[in-house]
């Protein structure tokens, strides 16, 4: 299982990966846009589905663990490793190799 920090932009024109960023402490986060609005958990569900599809995992393998109402969220993803994230989304800044 791996934890993934995601900066979400809801109500975008389409679901899209914008790349990686670093928070003020230097920790990487993935920037994603989703078409769903941030209403009644729709954007969170869309983010989880988008991540699951990109990583070829079932939706049940992706769950939000913090930041449900914040722009920066943390997800736990079962059955993936750092190499899987890099293959799907590119190598995070500061990652070795």
Protein Blocks (a to p, Z undefined) as FASTA:
>chain_A
ZZddddddehifbdcdebjcddfkopacdddddfbdceehlmmmmmmmmmmmmnopafkl
pccfehklbmbdcdddehiafklmmmmnopaehiaZZ
